[in-house]
Amino acid sequence: IAALMRQERIAVLAVQETHLTEQLTEQANAENPTIMIISNSTQSNKEGVAYIINRRELNLEIARYTHEILIPNRASRLKLSWGTDNELDLINVYMPNEPLEKIQCIQTVEQKLSEAEGVENPIIMGDWNFVEEAIDRSPMHEDDNRIKDAFRVLKHKYNLIDGWRMNNDEDIGFTFSARDTNSLSRIDRIYAAKNAYLYTVDWKIQATGKISDHEMV
């Protein structure tokens, strides 16, 4: 991951299903001095989300950050600020597989953000384990409307834009391949509040090689 971030000049990478305990996180940070892992994970066999900061691209002596756990092992917030007016508000989510748990997860994230201070133009990203449109699955099919309705509340509240879809209109693109069902999906997505989206460019889906079975957005 450190090599990928160096090659692609990625300043901050949000990852899901990390399986990192506190001990493993400390070990990884010690072995890779050019990156810093900020983890929300307690189990080595499932779940977990983390932010990975590339110290070559983001000077932590200048930039300030706060990390807030929204849901243990499932969602966290990283707020970065530098200078007087520059800041990024990043939300990282790893959605459960079960429909009712997905709905509860979305609603909890929305509630936690409502209670948090200074959430104005968030960028909310992650492995959502559902899609909004049938075009984002192959074979094409619609996902549970209850999940989409719950997400729509969060999406409308923060005026979120699916960046890749906005830039690729009706294109077909996938981030995950399920070999057992021979199916493809775009379950990994980044949503940016409109005011944050206006400052974004170059939306793409990119292979991650042996690092992950998911593509990178």
PyMOL CGO cylinders between C-alpha atoms (Angstrom):
from pymol import cmd
from pymol.cgo import CYLINDER

trace = [
    CYLINDER, 0.00, 0.00, 0.00, 2.83, 2.41, 0.82, 0.3, 1, 1, 1, 1, 1, 1,
    CYLINDER, 2.83, 2.41, 0.82, 4.32, 1.81, -2.64, 0.3, 1, 1, 1, 1, 1, 1,
    CYLINDER, 4.32, 1.81, -2.64, 0.95, 2.33, -4.34, 0.3, 1, 1, 1, 1, 1, 1,
    CYLINDER, 0.95, 2.33, -4.34, 0.39, 5.59, -2.48, 0.3, 1, 1, 1, 1, 1, 1,
    CYLINDER, 0.39, 5.59, -2.48, 3.88, 6.78, -3.40, 0.3, 1, 1, 1, 1, 1, 1,
    CYLINDER, 3.88, 6.78, -3.40, 3.49, 5.89, -7.08, 0.3, 1, 1, 1, 1, 1, 1,
    CYLINDER, 3.49, 5.89, -7.08, 0.04, 7.44, -7.42, 0.3, 1, 1, 1, 1, 1, 1,
    CYLINDER, 0.04, 7.44, -7.42, 0.82, 10.36, -5.08, 0.3, 1, 1, 1, 1, 1, 1,
    CYLINDER, 0.82, 10.36, -5.08, -2.20, 9.58, -2.91, 0.3, 1, 1, 1, 1, 1, 1,
    CYLINDER, -2.20, 9.58, -2.91, -2.28, 11.80, 0.18, 0.3, 1, 1, 1, 1, 1, 1,
    CYLINDER, -2.28, 11.80, 0.18, -5.08, 9.99, 2.04, 0.3, 1, 1, 1, 1, 1, 1,
    CYLINDER, -5.08, 9.99, 2.04, -6.49, 6.53, 1.34, 0.3, 1, 1, 1, 1, 1, 1,
    CYLINDER, -6.49, 6.53, 1.34, -9.66, 5.23, 2.99, 0.3, 1, 1, 1, 1, 1, 1,
    CYLINDER, -9.66, 5.23, 2.99, -9.74, 1.44, 3.30, 0.3, 1, 1, 1, 1, 1, 1,
    CYLINDER, -9.74, 1.44, 3.30, -12.32, -1.05, 4.55, 0.3, 1, 1, 1, 1, 1, 1,
    CYLINDER, -12.32, -1.05, 4.55, -12.36, -4.62, 5.89, 0.3, 1, 1, 1, 1, 1, 1,
    CYLINDER, -12.36, -4.62, 5.89, -8.94, -3.99, 7.37, 0.3, 1, 1, 1, 1, 1, 1,
    CYLINDER, -8.94, -3.99, 7.37, -8.85, -6.73, 10.05, 0.3, 1, 1, 1, 1, 1, 1,
    CYLINDER, -8.85, -6.73, 10.05, -6.43, -4.62, 12.10, 0.3, 1, 1, 1, 1, 1, 1,
    CYLINDER, -6.43, -4.62, 12.10, -6.05, -4.87, 15.84, 0.3, 1, 1, 1, 1, 1, 1,
    CYLINDER, -6.05, -4.87, 15.84, -4.35, -2.06, 17.74, 0.3, 1, 1, 1, 1, 1, 1,
    CYLINDER, -4.35, -2.06, 17.74, -1.18, -4.15, 17.91, 0.3, 1, 1, 1, 1, 1, 1,
    CYLINDER, -1.18, -4.15, 17.91, -1.18, -4.81, 14.16, 0.3, 1, 1, 1, 1, 1, 1,
    CYLINDER, -1.18, -4.81, 14.16, -1.75, -1.12, 13.46, 0.3, 1, 1, 1, 1, 1, 1,
    CYLINDER, -1.75, -1.12, 13.46, 1.19, -0.12, 15.65, 0.3, 1, 1, 1, 1, 1, 1,
    CYLINDER, 1.19, -0.12, 15.65, 3.36, -2.74, 13.96, 0.3, 1, 1, 1, 1, 1, 1,
    CYLINDER, 3.36, -2.74, 13.96, 2.41, -1.56, 10.45, 0.3, 1, 1, 1, 1, 1, 1,
    CYLINDER, 2.41, -1.56, 10.45, 3.11, 2.06, 11.35, 0.3, 1, 1, 1, 1, 1, 1,
    CYLINDER, 3.11, 2.06, 11.35, 6.50, 1.15, 12.81, 0.3, 1, 1, 1, 1, 1, 1,
    CYLINDER, 6.50, 1.15, 12.81, 7.47, -0.83, 9.71, 0.3, 1, 1, 1, 1, 1, 1,
    CYLINDER, 7.47, -0.83, 9.71, 6.29, 1.84, 7.25, 0.3, 1, 1, 1, 1, 1, 1,
    CYLINDER, 6.29, 1.84, 7.25, 7.53, 5.28, 8.38, 0.3, 1, 1, 1, 1, 1, 1,
    CYLINDER, 7.53, 5.28, 8.38, 6.32, 7.03, 5.21, 0.3, 1, 1, 1, 1, 1, 1,
    CYLINDER, 6.32, 7.03, 5.21, 2.67, 6.36, 6.07, 0.3, 1, 1, 1, 1, 1, 1,
    CYLINDER, 2.67, 6.36, 6.07, 0.44, 6.66, 9.11, 0.3, 1, 1, 1, 1, 1, 1,
    CYLINDER, 0.44, 6.66, 9.11, -2.53, 4.35, 9.66, 0.3, 1, 1, 1, 1, 1, 1,
    CYLINDER, -2.53, 4.35, 9.66, -5.44, 5.74, 11.67, 0.3, 1, 1, 1, 1, 1, 1,
    CYLINDER, -5.44, 5.74, 11.67, -7.59, 2.74, 12.46, 0.3, 1, 1, 1, 1, 1, 1,
    CYLINDER, -7.59, 2.74, 12.46, -11.08, 1.93, 13.69, 0.3, 1, 1, 1, 1, 1, 1,
    CYLINDER, -11.08, 1.93, 13.69, -10.72, -1.81, 14.09, 0.3, 1, 1, 1, 1, 1, 1,
    CYLINDER, -10.72, -1.81, 14.09, -10.51, -4.24, 16.99, 0.3, 1, 1, 1, 1, 1, 1,
    CYLINDER, -10.51, -4.24, 16.99, -10.65, -7.64, 15.30, 0.3, 1, 1, 1, 1, 1, 1,
    CYLINDER, -10.65, -7.64, 15.30, -8.13, -9.47, 13.16, 0.3, 1, 1, 1, 1, 1, 1,
    CYLINDER, -8.13, -9.47, 13.16, -10.64, -11.68, 11.37, 0.3, 1, 1, 1, 1, 1, 1,
    CYLINDER, -10.64, -11.68, 11.37, -13.39, -9.31, 10.21, 0.3, 1, 1, 1, 1, 1, 1,
    CYLINDER, -13.39, -9.31, 10.21, -14.60, -5.73, 9.67, 0.3, 1, 1, 1, 1, 1, 1,
    CYLINDER, -14.60, -5.73, 9.67, -12.54, -2.60, 10.34, 0.3, 1, 1, 1, 1, 1, 1,
    CYLINDER, -12.54, -2.60, 10.34, -11.98, 0.72, 8.55, 0.3, 1, 1, 1, 1, 1, 1,
    CYLINDER, -11.98, 0.72, 8.55, -8.89, 2.91, 8.43, 0.3, 1, 1, 1, 1, 1, 1,
    CYLINDER, -8.89, 2.91, 8.43, -7.35, 6.00, 6.90, 0.3, 1, 1, 1, 1, 1, 1,
    CYLINDER, -7.35, 6.00, 6.90, -3.81, 5.79, 5.57, 0.3, 1, 1, 1, 1, 1, 1,
    CYLINDER, -3.81, 5.79, 5.57, -1.94, 9.08, 5.34, 0.3, 1, 1, 1, 1, 1, 1,
    CYLINDER, -1.94, 9.08, 5.34, 1.02, 9.46, 2.98, 0.3, 1, 1, 1, 1, 1, 1,
    CYLINDER, 1.02, 9.46, 2.98, 3.55, 11.53, 4.92, 0.3, 1, 1, 1, 1, 1, 1,
    CYLINDER, 3.55, 11.53, 4.92, 5.33, 12.38, 1.65, 0.3, 1, 1, 1, 1, 1, 1,
    CYLINDER, 5.33, 12.38, 1.65, 2.22, 14.18, 0.39, 0.3, 1, 1, 1, 1, 1, 1,
    CYLINDER, 2.22, 14.18, 0.39, 0.70, 15.49, 3.62, 0.3, 1, 1, 1, 1, 1, 1,
    CYLINDER, 0.70, 15.49, 3.62, 2.96, 17.24, 6.10, 0.3, 1, 1, 1, 1, 1, 1,
    CYLINDER, 2.96, 17.24, 6.10, 1.54, 16.39, 9.51, 0.3, 1, 1, 1, 1, 1, 1,
    CYLINDER, 1.54, 16.39, 9.51, 3.66, 19.11, 11.09, 0.3, 1, 1, 1, 1, 1, 1,
    CYLINDER, 3.66, 19.11, 11.09, 1.47, 21.61, 9.25, 0.3, 1, 1, 1, 1, 1, 1,
    CYLINDER, 1.47, 21.61, 9.25, -1.82, 19.77, 8.81, 0.3, 1, 1, 1, 1, 1, 1,
    CYLINDER, -1.82, 19.77, 8.81, -3.97, 19.08, 11.85, 0.3, 1, 1, 1, 1, 1, 1,
    CYLINDER, -3.97, 19.08, 11.85, -6.37, 16.17, 12.12, 0.3, 1, 1, 1, 1, 1, 1,
    CYLINDER, -6.37, 16.17, 12.12, -9.04, 14.74, 14.37, 0.3, 1, 1, 1, 1, 1, 1,
    CYLINDER, -9.04, 14.74, 14.37, -10.36, 11.18, 14.21, 0.3, 1, 1, 1, 1, 1, 1,
    CYLINDER, -10.36, 11.18, 14.21, -13.78, 10.24, 15.50, 0.3, 1, 1, 1, 1, 1, 1,
    CYLINDER, -13.78, 10.24, 15.50, -15.27, 6.74, 15.62, 0.3, 1, 1, 1, 1, 1, 1,
    CYLINDER, -15.27, 6.74, 15.62, -18.90, 6.85, 14.49, 0.3, 1, 1, 1, 1, 1, 1,
    CYLINDER, -18.90, 6.85, 14.49, -19.56, 3.09, 14.63, 0.3, 1, 1, 1, 1, 1, 1,
    CYLINDER, -19.56, 3.09, 14.63, -16.92, 0.72, 16.04, 0.3, 1, 1, 1, 1, 1, 1,
    CYLINDER, -16.92, 0.72, 16.04, -15.32, -1.28, 13.19, 0.3, 1, 1, 1, 1, 1, 1,
    CYLINDER, -15.32, -1.28, 13.19, -17.77, 0.19, 10.67, 0.3, 1, 1, 1, 1, 1, 1,
    CYLINDER, -17.77, 0.19, 10.67, -17.52, 3.97, 10.27, 0.3, 1, 1, 1, 1, 1, 1,
    CYLINDER, -17.52, 3.97, 10.27, -15.23, 6.81, 11.26, 0.3, 1, 1, 1, 1, 1, 1,
    CYLINDER, -15.23, 6.81, 11.26, -14.60, 10.47, 10.53, 0.3, 1, 1, 1, 1, 1, 1,
    CYLINDER, -14.60, 10.47, 10.53, -11.26, 12.10, 9.75, 0.3, 1, 1, 1, 1, 1, 1,
    CYLINDER, -11.26, 12.10, 9.75, -11.16, 15.88, 9.66, 0.3, 1, 1, 1, 1, 1, 1,
    CYLINDER, -11.16, 15.88, 9.66, -8.03, 17.45, 8.19, 0.3, 1, 1, 1, 1, 1, 1,
    CYLINDER, -8.03, 17.45, 8.19, -7.25, 21.15, 8.28, 0.3, 1, 1, 1, 1, 1, 1,
    CYLINDER, -7.25, 21.15, 8.28, -4.31, 23.29, 7.25, 0.3, 1, 1, 1, 1, 1, 1,
    CYLINDER, -4.31, 23.29, 7.25, -3.90, 27.02, 6.87, 0.3, 1, 1, 1, 1, 1, 1,
    CYLINDER, -3.90, 27.02, 6.87, -6.90, 29.17, 7.73, 0.3, 1, 1, 1, 1, 1, 1,
    CYLINDER, -6.90, 29.17, 7.73, -9.61, 28.00, 5.34, 0.3, 1, 1, 1, 1, 1, 1,
    CYLINDER, -9.61, 28.00, 5.34, -8.47, 24.62, 4.02, 0.3, 1, 1, 1, 1, 1, 1,
    CYLINDER, -8.47, 24.62, 4.02, -10.08, 21.47, 5.37, 0.3, 1, 1, 1, 1, 1, 1,
    CYLINDER, -10.08, 21.47, 5.37, -11.30, 18.04, 4.36, 0.3, 1, 1, 1, 1, 1, 1,
    CYLINDER, -11.30, 18.04, 4.36, -14.07, 16.20, 6.19, 0.3, 1, 1, 1, 1, 1, 1,
    CYLINDER, -14.07, 16.20, 6.19, -13.83, 12.51, 5.33, 0.3, 1, 1, 1, 1, 1, 1,
    CYLINDER, -13.83, 12.51, 5.33, -16.28, 9.79, 6.37, 0.3, 1, 1, 1, 1, 1, 1,
    CYLINDER, -16.28, 9.79, 6.37, -15.24, 6.16, 5.84, 0.3, 1, 1, 1, 1, 1, 1,
    CYLINDER, -15.24, 6.16, 5.84, -17.94, 3.45, 5.90, 0.3, 1, 1, 1, 1, 1, 1,
    CYLINDER, -17.94, 3.45, 5.90, -17.88, -0.34, 5.65, 0.3, 1, 1, 1, 1, 1, 1,
    CYLINDER, -17.88, -0.34, 5.65, -21.48, -1.48, 5.29, 0.3, 1, 1, 1, 1, 1, 1,
    CYLINDER, -21.48, -1.48, 5.29, -22.72, -4.83, 6.69, 0.3, 1, 1, 1, 1, 1, 1,
    CYLINDER, -22.72, -4.83, 6.69, -24.13, -7.53, 4.41, 0.3, 1, 1, 1, 1, 1, 1,
    CYLINDER, -24.13, -7.53, 4.41, -27.56, -8.05, 5.98, 0.3, 1, 1, 1, 1, 1, 1,
    CYLINDER, -27.56, -8.05, 5.98, -30.31, -5.67, 4.71, 0.3, 1, 1, 1, 1, 1, 1,
    CYLINDER, -30.31, -5.67, 4.71, -31.64, -4.60, 8.12, 0.3, 1, 1, 1, 1, 1, 1,
    CYLINDER, -31.64, -4.60, 8.12, -28.10, -4.09, 9.42, 0.3, 1, 1, 1, 1, 1, 1,
    CYLINDER, -28.10, -4.09, 9.42, -27.36, -1.92, 6.38, 0.3, 1, 1, 1, 1, 1, 1,
    CYLINDER, -27.36, -1.92, 6.38, -30.35, 0.28, 7.12, 0.3, 1, 1, 1, 1, 1, 1,
    CYLINDER, -30.35, 0.28, 7.12, -29.35, 0.58, 10.77, 0.3, 1, 1, 1, 1, 1, 1,
    CYLINDER, -29.35, 0.58, 10.77, -25.77, 1.42, 9.80, 0.3, 1, 1, 1, 1, 1, 1,
    CYLINDER, -25.77, 1.42, 9.80, -26.86, 4.20, 7.43, 0.3, 1, 1, 1, 1, 1, 1,
    CYLINDER, -26.86, 4.20, 7.43, -29.23, 5.64, 9.99, 0.3, 1, 1, 1, 1, 1, 1,
    CYLINDER, -29.23, 5.64, 9.99, -26.58, 5.54, 12.72, 0.3, 1, 1, 1, 1, 1, 1,
    CYLINDER, -26.58, 5.54, 12.72, -24.05, 7.33, 10.50, 0.3, 1, 1, 1, 1, 1, 1,
    CYLINDER, -24.05, 7.33, 10.50, -26.65, 10.01, 9.74, 0.3, 1, 1, 1, 1, 1, 1,
    CYLINDER, -26.65, 10.01, 9.74, -27.46, 10.40, 13.43, 0.3, 1, 1, 1, 1, 1, 1,
    CYLINDER, -27.46, 10.40, 13.43, -23.81, 10.57, 14.50, 0.3, 1, 1, 1, 1, 1, 1,
    CYLINDER, -23.81, 10.57, 14.50, -23.03, 13.19, 11.87, 0.3, 1, 1, 1, 1, 1, 1,
    CYLINDER, -23.03, 13.19, 11.87, -26.05, 15.21, 13.00, 0.3, 1, 1, 1, 1, 1, 1,
    CYLINDER, -26.05, 15.21, 13.00, -24.67, 15.18, 16.54, 0.3, 1, 1, 1, 1, 1, 1,
    CYLINDER, -24.67, 15.18, 16.54, -21.09, 15.98, 15.48, 0.3, 1, 1, 1, 1, 1, 1,
    CYLINDER, -21.09, 15.98, 15.48, -19.68, 19.49, 15.23, 0.3, 1, 1, 1, 1, 1, 1,
    CYLINDER, -19.68, 19.49, 15.23, -18.94, 21.26, 11.97, 0.3, 1, 1, 1, 1, 1, 1,
    CYLINDER, -18.94, 21.26, 11.97, -20.19, 18.74, 9.41, 0.3, 1, 1, 1, 1, 1, 1,
    CYLINDER, -20.19, 18.74, 9.41, -20.81, 20.96, 6.38, 0.3, 1, 1, 1, 1, 1, 1,
    CYLINDER, -20.81, 20.96, 6.38, -19.27, 19.59, 3.19, 0.3, 1, 1, 1, 1, 1, 1,
    CYLINDER, -19.27, 19.59, 3.19, -18.37, 15.96, 3.91, 0.3, 1, 1, 1, 1, 1, 1,
    CYLINDER, -18.37, 15.96, 3.91, -16.89, 13.43, 1.52, 0.3, 1, 1, 1, 1, 1, 1,
    CYLINDER, -16.89, 13.43, 1.52, -18.50, 10.10, 2.41, 0.3, 1, 1, 1, 1, 1, 1,
    CYLINDER, -18.50, 10.10, 2.41, -16.96, 6.97, 0.96, 0.3, 1, 1, 1, 1, 1, 1,
    CYLINDER, -16.96, 6.97, 0.96, -16.57, 3.28, 1.43, 0.3, 1, 1, 1, 1, 1, 1,
    CYLINDER, -16.57, 3.28, 1.43, -17.64, -0.25, 0.65, 0.3, 1, 1, 1, 1, 1, 1,
    CYLINDER, -17.64, -0.25, 0.65, -21.42, 0.21, 0.66, 0.3, 1, 1, 1, 1, 1, 1,
    CYLINDER, -21.42, 0.21, 0.66, -22.41, -3.39, -0.12, 0.3, 1, 1, 1, 1, 1, 1,
    CYLINDER, -22.41, -3.39, -0.12, -25.37, -2.07, -2.13, 0.3, 1, 1, 1, 1, 1, 1,
    CYLINDER, -25.37, -2.07, -2.13, -25.86, -0.03, -5.29, 0.3, 1, 1, 1, 1, 1, 1,
    CYLINDER, -25.86, -0.03, -5.29, -28.30, 2.76, -6.07, 0.3, 1, 1, 1, 1, 1, 1,
    CYLINDER, -28.30, 2.76, -6.07, -28.89, 1.80, -9.71, 0.3, 1, 1, 1, 1, 1, 1,
    CYLINDER, -28.89, 1.80, -9.71, -29.26, -1.48, -11.57, 0.3, 1, 1, 1, 1, 1, 1,
    CYLINDER, -29.26, -1.48, -11.57, -26.59, -0.37, -14.06, 0.3, 1, 1, 1, 1, 1, 1,
    CYLINDER, -26.59, -0.37, -14.06, -24.05, -0.79, -11.27, 0.3, 1, 1, 1, 1, 1, 1,
    CYLINDER, -24.05, -0.79, -11.27, -24.55, -4.55, -11.18, 0.3, 1, 1, 1, 1, 1, 1,
    CYLINDER, -24.55, -4.55, -11.18, -23.92, -7.30, -13.70, 0.3, 1, 1, 1, 1, 1, 1,
    CYLINDER, -23.92, -7.30, -13.70, -26.21, -9.10, -14.19, 0.3, 1, 1, 1, 1, 1, 1,
    CYLINDER, -26.21, -9.10, -14.19, -28.32, -5.96, -13.76, 0.3, 1, 1, 1, 1, 1, 1,
    CYLINDER, -28.32, -5.96, -13.76, -30.82, -5.91, -10.92, 0.3, 1, 1, 1, 1, 1, 1,
    CYLINDER, -30.82, -5.91, -10.92, -32.22, -3.46, -8.41, 0.3, 1, 1, 1, 1, 1, 1,
    CYLINDER, -32.22, -3.46, -8.41, -31.20, -3.52, -4.76, 0.3, 1, 1, 1, 1, 1, 1,
    CYLINDER, -31.20, -3.52, -4.76, -33.58, -3.45, -1.78, 0.3, 1, 1, 1, 1, 1, 1,
    CYLINDER, -33.58, -3.45, -1.78, -35.59, -0.21, -1.88, 0.3, 1, 1, 1, 1, 1, 1,
    CYLINDER, -35.59, -0.21, -1.88, -35.57, 0.02, 1.93, 0.3, 1, 1, 1, 1, 1, 1,
    CYLINDER, -35.57, 0.02, 1.93, -31.79, 0.38, 1.89, 0.3, 1, 1, 1, 1, 1, 1,
    CYLINDER, -31.79, 0.38, 1.89, -31.87, 2.93, -0.91, 0.3, 1, 1, 1, 1, 1, 1,
    CYLINDER, -31.87, 2.93, -0.91, -34.57, 4.94, 0.86, 0.3, 1, 1, 1, 1, 1, 1,
    CYLINDER, -34.57, 4.94, 0.86, -32.50, 5.07, 4.06, 0.3, 1, 1, 1, 1, 1, 1,
    CYLINDER, -32.50, 5.07, 4.06, -29.44, 6.16, 2.12, 0.3, 1, 1, 1, 1, 1, 1,
    CYLINDER, -29.44, 6.16, 2.12, -31.41, 8.79, 0.24, 0.3, 1, 1, 1, 1, 1, 1,
    CYLINDER, -31.41, 8.79, 0.24, -32.06, 10.61, 3.54, 0.3, 1, 1, 1, 1, 1, 1,
    CYLINDER, -32.06, 10.61, 3.54, -28.31, 10.87, 4.17, 0.3, 1, 1, 1, 1, 1, 1,
    CYLINDER, -28.31, 10.87, 4.17, -27.62, 11.76, 0.56, 0.3, 1, 1, 1, 1, 1, 1,
    CYLINDER, -27.62, 11.76, 0.56, -30.14, 14.58, 0.43, 0.3, 1, 1, 1, 1, 1, 1,
    CYLINDER, -30.14, 14.58, 0.43, -29.22, 15.96, 3.85, 0.3, 1, 1, 1, 1, 1, 1,
    CYLINDER, -29.22, 15.96, 3.85, -25.64, 16.63, 2.77, 0.3, 1, 1, 1, 1, 1, 1,
    CYLINDER, -25.64, 16.63, 2.77, -26.35, 17.20, -0.93, 0.3, 1, 1, 1, 1, 1, 1,
    CYLINDER, -26.35, 17.20, -0.93, -24.07, 14.30, -1.86, 0.3, 1, 1, 1, 1, 1, 1,
    CYLINDER, -24.07, 14.30, -1.86, -22.92, 13.58, -5.41, 0.3, 1, 1, 1, 1, 1, 1,
    CYLINDER, -22.92, 13.58, -5.41, -21.68, 10.20, -6.63, 0.3, 1, 1, 1, 1, 1, 1,
    CYLINDER, -21.68, 10.20, -6.63, -18.48, 11.56, -8.16, 0.3, 1, 1, 1, 1, 1, 1,
    CYLINDER, -18.48, 11.56, -8.16, -17.61, 8.69, -10.48, 0.3, 1, 1, 1, 1, 1, 1,
    CYLINDER, -17.61, 8.69, -10.48, -21.14, 8.39, -11.83, 0.3, 1, 1, 1, 1, 1, 1,
    CYLINDER, -21.14, 8.39, -11.83, -21.45, 12.16, -12.34, 0.3, 1, 1, 1, 1, 1, 1,
    CYLINDER, -21.45, 12.16, -12.34, -18.28, 12.09, -14.44, 0.3, 1, 1, 1, 1, 1, 1,
    CYLINDER, -18.28, 12.09, -14.44, -19.06, 8.90, -16.32, 0.3, 1, 1, 1, 1, 1, 1,
    CYLINDER, -19.06, 8.90, -16.32, -22.78, 9.32, -16.95, 0.3, 1, 1, 1, 1, 1, 1,
    CYLINDER, -22.78, 9.32, -16.95, -24.08, 6.04, -18.41, 0.3, 1, 1, 1, 1, 1, 1,
    CYLINDER, -24.08, 6.04, -18.41, -20.74, 4.22, -18.50, 0.3, 1, 1, 1, 1, 1, 1,
    CYLINDER, -20.74, 4.22, -18.50, -20.39, 0.74, -17.08, 0.3, 1, 1, 1, 1, 1, 1,
    CYLINDER, -20.39, 0.74, -17.08, -17.79, 0.34, -14.35, 0.3, 1, 1, 1, 1, 1, 1,
    CYLINDER, -17.79, 0.34, -14.35, -17.34, -2.12, -11.49, 0.3, 1, 1, 1, 1, 1, 1,
    CYLINDER, -17.34, -2.12, -11.49, -15.18, -2.28, -8.37, 0.3, 1, 1, 1, 1, 1, 1,
    CYLINDER, -15.18, -2.28, -8.37, -15.83, -5.81, -7.13, 0.3, 1, 1, 1, 1, 1, 1,
    CYLINDER, -15.83, -5.81, -7.13, -16.09, -9.26, -8.67, 0.3, 1, 1, 1, 1, 1, 1,
    CYLINDER, -16.09, -9.26, -8.67, -17.86, -12.06, -6.78, 0.3, 1, 1, 1, 1, 1, 1,
    CYLINDER, -17.86, -12.06, -6.78, -16.47, -15.28, -8.20, 0.3, 1, 1, 1, 1, 1, 1,
    CYLINDER, -16.47, -15.28, -8.20, -18.92, -17.55, -6.39, 0.3, 1, 1, 1, 1, 1, 1,
    CYLINDER, -18.92, -17.55, -6.39, -21.88, -15.88, -8.13, 0.3, 1, 1, 1, 1, 1, 1,
    CYLINDER, -21.88, -15.88, -8.13, -20.03, -14.76, -11.28, 0.3, 1, 1, 1, 1, 1, 1,
    CYLINDER, -20.03, -14.76, -11.28, -21.27, -11.21, -10.74, 0.3, 1, 1, 1, 1, 1, 1,
    CYLINDER, -21.27, -11.21, -10.74, -19.84, -7.69, -10.80, 0.3, 1, 1, 1, 1, 1, 1,
    CYLINDER, -19.84, -7.69, -10.80, -20.81, -4.57, -8.86, 0.3, 1, 1, 1, 1, 1, 1,
    CYLINDER, -20.81, -4.57, -8.86, -19.83, -0.96, -8.17, 0.3, 1, 1, 1, 1, 1, 1,
    CYLINDER, -19.83, -0.96, -8.17, -20.28, -1.16, -4.42, 0.3, 1, 1, 1, 1, 1, 1,
    CYLINDER, -20.28, -1.16, -4.42, -17.23, 1.00, -3.67, 0.3, 1, 1, 1, 1, 1, 1,
    CYLINDER, -17.23, 1.00, -3.67, -18.19, 4.64, -4.14, 0.3, 1, 1, 1, 1, 1, 1,
    CYLINDER, -18.19, 4.64, -4.14, -17.17, 8.14, -3.07, 0.3, 1, 1, 1, 1, 1, 1,
    CYLINDER, -17.17, 8.14, -3.07, -19.88, 10.73, -2.46, 0.3, 1, 1, 1, 1, 1, 1,
    CYLINDER, -19.88, 10.73, -2.46, -18.91, 14.39, -2.13, 0.3, 1, 1, 1, 1, 1, 1,
    CYLINDER, -18.91, 14.39, -2.13, -21.07, 17.23, -0.91, 0.3, 1, 1, 1, 1, 1, 1,
    CYLINDER, -21.07, 17.23, -0.91, -21.74, 19.55, -3.85, 0.3, 1, 1, 1, 1, 1, 1,
    CYLINDER, -21.74, 19.55, -3.85, -19.45, 22.31, -2.56, 0.3, 1, 1, 1, 1, 1, 1,
    CYLINDER, -19.45, 22.31, -2.56, -16.63, 19.78, -2.12, 0.3, 1, 1, 1, 1, 1, 1,
    CYLINDER, -16.63, 19.78, -2.12, -17.34, 18.06, -5.45, 0.3, 1, 1, 1, 1, 1, 1,
    CYLINDER, -17.34, 18.06, -5.45, -16.74, 21.31, -7.34, 0.3, 1, 1, 1, 1, 1, 1,
    CYLINDER, -16.74, 21.31, -7.34, -13.06, 21.06, -6.42, 0.3, 1, 1, 1, 1, 1, 1,
    CYLINDER, -13.06, 21.06, -6.42, -12.59, 17.48, -7.64, 0.3, 1, 1, 1, 1, 1, 1,
    CYLINDER, -12.59, 17.48, -7.64, -11.13, 16.14, -10.92, 0.3, 1, 1, 1, 1, 1, 1,
    CYLINDER, -11.13, 16.14, -10.92, -10.06, 12.87, -12.54, 0.3, 1, 1, 1, 1, 1, 1,
    CYLINDER, -10.06, 12.87, -12.54, -12.63, 10.41, -11.18, 0.3, 1, 1, 1, 1, 1, 1,
    CYLINDER, -12.63, 10.41, -11.18, -11.65, 6.84, -12.08, 0.3, 1, 1, 1, 1, 1, 1,
    CYLINDER, -11.65, 6.84, -12.08, -11.75, 3.20, -11.03, 0.3, 1, 1, 1, 1, 1, 1,
    CYLINDER, -11.75, 3.20, -11.03, -8.27, 1.73, -10.78, 0.3, 1, 1, 1, 1, 1, 1,
    CYLINDER, -8.27, 1.73, -10.78, -6.91, -1.77, -10.25, 0.3, 1, 1, 1, 1, 1, 1,
    CYLINDER, -6.91, -1.77, -10.25, -5.14, -2.49, -6.96, 0.3, 1, 1, 1, 1, 1, 1,
    CYLINDER, -5.14, -2.49, -6.96, -3.27, -5.62, -8.00, 0.3, 1, 1, 1, 1, 1, 1,
    CYLINDER, -3.27, -5.62, -8.00, -2.76, -8.12, -5.19, 0.3, 1, 1, 1, 1, 1, 1,
    CYLINDER, -2.76, -8.12, -5.19, -3.47, -5.55, -2.46, 0.3, 1, 1, 1, 1, 1, 1,
    CYLINDER, -3.47, -5.55, -2.46, -7.24, -6.08, -2.50, 0.3, 1, 1, 1, 1, 1, 1,
    CYLINDER, -7.24, -6.08, -2.50, -10.03, -7.95, -4.28, 0.3, 1, 1, 1, 1, 1, 1,
    CYLINDER, -10.03, -7.95, -4.28, -11.72, -4.54, -4.71, 0.3, 1, 1, 1, 1, 1, 1,
    CYLINDER, -11.72, -4.54, -4.71, -10.78, -1.86, -7.22, 0.3, 1, 1, 1, 1, 1, 1,
    CYLINDER, -10.78, -1.86, -7.22, -9.81, 1.61, -6.00, 0.3, 1, 1, 1, 1, 1, 1,
    CYLINDER, -9.81, 1.61, -6.00, -11.88, 4.75, -6.70, 0.3, 1, 1, 1, 1, 1, 1,
]
cmd.load_cgo(trace, "trace")
